[in-house]
Every structure is written in C-alpha cells, then in structure tokens.
Amino acid sequence: MTTDTNTKIVWAVVALVIAGGVVYAFLPTKNDTQQKAQEVTQNPSLVLQGTVAGVNAEKMQITIDTVVTKVMGTEKIPPPPVSTTIVGKTVVITPATKIEKIISQKNAKGEVEKQGLAEVNIGDVQKGTQVTVVYESEKDGVLSGVSQVSFVVEANIEEYFTAQAANQTPYIKGQVVAVDIAGKSLSYNPYFFNTLATTTTSVAFTADIPVYEIDDPNRVAITYARTVATLADIRSGQTIFIAADPAALKTGKVVAQAFIISAK
C-alpha cells in the first residue's frame, strides 16, 4: 500500500466517521419536530414513557420506571383523590430497534432553535434519563416489539457531533476482492468518500479477529445491530467495513480490529 493510498484512506475514514460512523440527521424546523411527535401520538397505546432505572447492554434490556395514575372514586365534586404508583418495566430491544438521541440546542432565551437526531448504542442510555418507548403492536393490553427508544439532551449541535466524530471508532469502507484465511490477509478496493477505487489494497488480520454482519450499512457503528459471523462468511463483492485502530491510522497504517460485512 502506498503512502498516497494510505492518505486517501485516512481522509475517507474521516468522511465515514462523520457521515456513517455517527448516524445522524438534522431537524432544523419546529414543524419537523411537531410532525414527529404527532406521528408517535397517533396511537398512544403503543407509547410508554418513563425514567431509566438501569441498562443491561449484554441482555439488550432497558429497565424504566413508569408512573401509573389511578383515580380513587367517581365523584365529580369534590374531585376524587388520585393515587400514583411507580411501576418497573423491562424494555427488551432487538437489532432492529433504533435508539435515538435528540440533541436540542437552545438560544439565550431558553428557546429551542435547532435540533439534531443521532442513532446511538444502548450503552449511551444513562440511568435517570427520561425516555419514550414506541412499540410495534399491542394485544389484550400487552405491548410487544420495540421499534424505537428516544430521549432528549440539551447541547450545542455542532460541538456535539464534532466531539462524537472525534471519539468514534474509525471504519474503512471497501468492497471485498478476496480473503485468504490461511494467510490472514483480506484484499479489498476501498471507497474514497462515495467512489469505489479501482486499486486493490490488503490488510492483515489475526486468527481471532471478530467478524460481524449488519443488515443496514448506515448502522455500522450500532454494535447491537450486528450479528456474529465468521471469516468464512466473507465473500468477494461484499461491502465490508474495517474497524481500524485509531492510533495506527494516524500514522497511515491500517490495523484491523474487526470486520463488519453488509448483508445488502
């Protein structure tokens, strides 16, 4: 691999980290946010809100405390007393579940002037956070299939995404040419931004390198969206993401820490 090719790969990685390693979108107007809220509330029976009491990333579970209110009586005058109870609920996510962080930027008056949306990993959900959980279906009072978990944080959007990009694992996107399992070498054509290079390069790997598969290449940084694969599952022509060692990459060297192949 030439120094010029290494430099191009480094810049391509920078673009991927910003555009793909951190999955995000801007919500620039108030109407966009209102529309999103309206879509969620069209079927309130599928929505659960509460405070995060615990997170178990290994089991893909988020425990939340919800407030259940019960009216103690039917009288109108005087109004009947109301009792509230904290009920714990275990939310089980799947690889298809999207955990979305809404970054809300306010001006000096405390008004929301800009919002950004980032898909994050389950480990980014912190205890004490207020979350909204959207389920796919409800039958006989039982909710099933978590499609989305969302929460809001206040931050400067530009600073937030700049910091996230700097702290992300760098991923090199490429198209597999061949994999030599015995020789521990993967040949691929790298993408420079969105353009597939015609020059083939290679990267060495260890025998125990983790290999994963994802359904959506835009979610390469979402670890719980991956399924375990093997080196034998890597095929010529597949899109592959190489999780590279950040320190080595700064010197122009690609040291593979994991392979993620795309099912699409």
FENWO-V252492 format. One record per helix or strand of 2 or more residues. SS is the DSSP state (h for helix, s for strand). FROM is the first residue (numbers start at 1). TO is the last residue. Records with the same first field share a line. If there is no record, write none. Layout:
BEGIN
SS->FROM-TO  FROM-TO
END
This chain:
BEGIN
h->3-21  30-41  44-46  122-124  157-167  217-219  223-225  231-233  246-250
s->23-27  47-56  61-72  81-92  98-106  112-119  130-139  142-154  170-180  185-192  195-204  210-214  227-229  239-244  256-262
END
